[in-house]
């Protein structure tokens, strides 16, 4: 999408701002979906942690932290595109 906007700019098209805005809107949607997915997975892990005893609870909490880290990394990657 961004490359399309650059091509349009080079060709002198007038709707370049719309294309750039659409690109950033798409990026925002991806970021929101990542956060939503992470929240759902963490909620499922927390619910499961209630049903398992002992050391597994710690493992599930670590997975939750890893999910937060993954979302942060993926968000950075998308911002750098």
Sine and cosine of phi, psi and omega as CSV:
sin_phi,cos_phi,sin_psi,cos_psi,sin_omega,cos_omega
0.00,0.00,-0.69,0.72,0.00,-1.00
-0.91,0.42,-0.63,0.77,0.03,-1.00
-0.91,0.42,-0.57,0.82,0.07,-1.00
-0.89,0.45,-0.65,0.76,0.01,-1.00
-0.91,0.41,-0.65,0.76,0.03,-1.00
-0.91,0.42,-0.69,0.73,0.05,-1.00
-0.87,0.50,-0.68,0.73,0.00,-1.00
-0.90,0.45,-0.64,0.77,0.03,-1.00
-0.89,0.46,-0.68,0.73,0.00,-1.00
-0.91,0.40,-0.51,0.86,0.01,-1.00
-1.00,0.09,-0.08,1.00,0.03,-1.00
0.99,0.15,0.33,0.94,0.01,-1.00
-0.93,0.36,0.52,-0.85,-0.09,-1.00
-1.00,0.04,-0.33,0.94,-0.09,-1.00
-1.00,-0.03,0.42,0.91,-0.03,-1.00
-0.87,0.49,-0.63,0.77,0.00,-1.00
-0.88,0.47,-0.62,0.78,0.02,-1.00
-0.90,0.44,-0.65,0.76,0.00,-1.00
-0.93,0.38,-0.65,0.76,0.03,-1.00
-0.91,0.41,-0.69,0.72,0.02,-1.00
-0.88,0.48,-0.66,0.75,0.03,-1.00
-0.90,0.44,-0.63,0.78,0.03,-1.00
-0.87,0.48,-0.75,0.66,-0.01,-1.00
-0.92,0.38,-0.56,0.83,0.08,-1.00
-0.89,0.45,-0.65,0.76,0.04,-1.00
-0.89,0.45,-0.66,0.75,0.02,-1.00
-0.89,0.46,-0.65,0.76,0.04,-1.00
-0.89,0.46,-0.64,0.77,0.03,-1.00
-0.89,0.46,-0.68,0.73,0.02,-1.00
-0.88,0.47,-0.70,0.72,0.00,-1.00
-0.88,0.47,-0.69,0.72,0.02,-1.00
-0.89,0.45,-0.66,0.75,0.01,-1.00
-0.91,0.41,-0.62,0.79,0.06,-1.00
-0.87,0.49,-0.73,0.68,0.01,-1.00
-0.90,0.44,-0.63,0.78,0.02,-1.00
-0.91,0.42,-0.71,0.71,0.02,-1.00
-0.88,0.47,-0.69,0.72,0.02,-1.00
-0.88,0.48,-0.69,0.72,0.01,-1.00
-0.89,0.46,-0.66,0.75,0.01,-1.00
-0.91,0.42,-0.69,0.72,0.00,-1.00
-0.91,0.42,-0.69,0.73,0.01,-1.00
-0.89,0.45,-0.63,0.78,0.02,-1.00
-0.89,0.45,-0.67,0.74,0.04,-1.00
-0.90,0.43,-0.66,0.75,0.03,-1.00
-0.90,0.45,-0.67,0.74,0.01,-1.00
-0.91,0.42,-0.64,0.77,0.04,-1.00
-0.91,0.42,-0.64,0.77,0.01,-1.00
-0.93,0.36,-0.58,0.81,-0.01,-1.00
-0.87,0.49,-0.49,0.87,0.01,-1.00
-0.92,0.38,-0.47,0.88,-0.09,-1.00
-1.00,-0.02,-0.21,0.98,-0.05,-1.00
-0.93,-0.37,0.59,-0.81,-0.03,-1.00
-1.00,-0.05,0.28,-0.96,0.24,-0.97
0.93,0.38,-0.68,-0.73,-0.15,-0.99
-0.90,0.43,-0.40,0.92,-0.01,-1.00
-0.88,0.47,-0.52,0.85,0.00,-1.00
-0.87,0.49,-0.70,0.71,0.03,-1.00
-0.88,0.48,-0.67,0.74,0.02,-1.00
-0.88,0.47,-0.69,0.72,0.01,-1.00
-0.91,0.42,-0.61,0.79,0.05,-1.00
-0.92,0.40,-0.57,0.82,0.04,-1.00
-0.92,0.39,-0.63,0.77,0.08,-1.00
-0.86,0.51,-0.65,0.76,0.03,-1.00
-0.87,0.50,-0.70,0.72,0.03,-1.00
-0.91,0.42,-0.63,0.78,0.03,-1.00
-0.89,0.45,-0.59,0.81,0.04,-1.00
-0.89,0.45,-0.69,0.72,0.04,-1.00
-0.86,0.51,-0.68,0.73,0.01,-1.00
-0.90,0.43,-0.67,0.74,0.01,-1.00
-0.88,0.47,-0.70,0.71,0.01,-1.00
-0.89,0.46,-0.68,0.74,0.02,-1.00
-0.89,0.46,-0.68,0.73,0.01,-1.00
-0.91,0.42,-0.71,0.70,-0.01,-1.00
-0.91,0.42,-0.61,0.79,0.03,-1.00
-0.89,0.46,-0.68,0.74,0.05,-1.00
-0.88,0.48,-0.68,0.74,-0.01,-1.00
-0.87,0.49,-0.70,0.71,0.00,-1.00
-0.92,0.40,-0.59,0.81,0.02,-1.00
-0.93,0.38,-0.50,0.87,-0.02,-1.00
-0.99,0.14,-0.17,0.99,0.00,-1.00
-0.87,0.49,0.00,0.00,0.00,0.00
